[in-house]
Amino acid sequence: MKVGVIVPQGWQGEYDGWDSVDAWRRTVAVAHQAERLGFESIWLFDHFHTIPRPTDEITFESFTALSALAGLTSRVRLGHVVICTGFRNPALTAKTISTLDSISGGRMELGIGAGWKRDEWQAYGYGFPETKVRLATLADHLEVITRMLAPGKSEHATYEGQHAHVRDAINVPKPVQQPRVPIMVGGNGRNVTWRLAARHADELNVDGMTPPDIAEALPVIRERCEEIGRDPASLRVSAHVWTEHMTGAGQRRVDQLAAFAETGISRIMTILRESARSDETLESFAADVRSAGLELAA
């Protein structure tokens, strides 16, 4: 099991009261530290307002921040946990992620989901469609994005859906990674989201699940693949681990890391909010990762 780090960007209040220039410098420093310590990947959330309540505090925008981090790192993979697809035209998302793949030298991941944070949708003028509409939009967006990312320079994208369409759309440069940038669908919805992941994704990312939750979910995820004749082994499963499930350095965290690894999932990613203030936070996390028998890059 690989381990990724969600770097500070302010969404969970880790930059409350900070100057924005100092905060960005710290984001870069944590990204550099994560790469130096051997973590597999770095991630950002795709949010505009802080949680749990929107406050007048820093939340760095995810695509611009990842573009900068792509140019400032050399090994770690980079991605979102996960984008709210409704915030962007899906063809533009595909174009942007393809460009980011060039900037990063082929290290991008496209994490994507239906979105949920009502206050952001409404404040930024997107309304807030009901759940079934947001999920139907995600389905159409995945159809557009997979066509836009398809290999072959002469392959233009065409798709007519209820919530999105493209007509002879050109996406050049194509991603460095072939056959495409990996697509990671995020969400816990068994009936719709997991079926969309089985149909379109390279990876399904479950959110906030504990190891027992994951063990119970994996047979259902396999069923979603088998329903369409897909080999379940071809759909990787990962987990966004919430902060409260990964706190406290030492044996408790070592045991929790080992429990996640024992489920057989491919990777986890988590944010350690104190990394915004202390280099020791990631140092101790890396030590616990090694103690759990998990490998970090040399």
Stockholm file with secondary structure:
# STOCKHOLM 1.0

chainA/1-298         MKVGVIVPQGWQGEYDGWDSVDAWRRTVAVAHQAERLGFESIWLFDHFHTIPRPTDEITFESFTALSALAGLTSRVRLGHVVICTGFRNPALTAKTISTLDSISGGRMELGIGAGWKRDEWQAYGYGFPETKVRLATLADHLEVITRMLAPGKSEHATYEGQHAHVRDAINVPKPVQQPRVPIMVGGNGRNVTWRLAARHADELNVDGMTPPDIAEALPVIRERCEEIGRDPASLRVSAHVWTEHMTGAGQRRVDQLAAFAETGISRIMTILRESARSDETLESFAADVRSAGLELAA
#=GR chainA/1-298 SS CEEEEECCCSTTSTTTTCCHHHHHHHHHHHHHHHHHHTCSEEEECCCSSCSSSCCSSCCCCHHHHHHHHHHHCSSSEEEESCEEGGGSCHHHHHHHHHHHHHHHTSCBCEEEECCCCHHHHHHTTCCCCCHHHHHHHHHHHHHHHHHHTCSCTTCCEEEECSSCEEEEECCCSCCSSSSCCCEEEECCCTTTHHHHHHHHCSEEEEESCCHHHHHHHHHHHHHHHHTTTCCGGGSEEEEEECGGGSCSTTHHHHHHHHHHHHTTCSEEEECCGGGGTCTHHHHHHHHHHHHTTCCCCC
#=GC SS_cons         CEEEEECCCSTTSTTTTCCHHHHHHHHHHHHHHHHHHTCSEEEECCCSSCSSSCCSSCCCCHHHHHHHHHHHCSSSEEEESCEEGGGSCHHHHHHHHHHHHHHHTSCBCEEEECCCCHHHHHHTTCCCCCHHHHHHHHHHHHHHHHHHTCSCTTCCEEEECSSCEEEEECCCSCCSSSSCCCEEEECCCTTTHHHHHHHHCSEEEEESCCHHHHHHHHHHHHHHHHTTTCCGGGSEEEEEECGGGSCSTTHHHHHHHHHHHHTTCSEEEECCGGGGTCTHHHHHHHHHHHHTTCCCCC
//
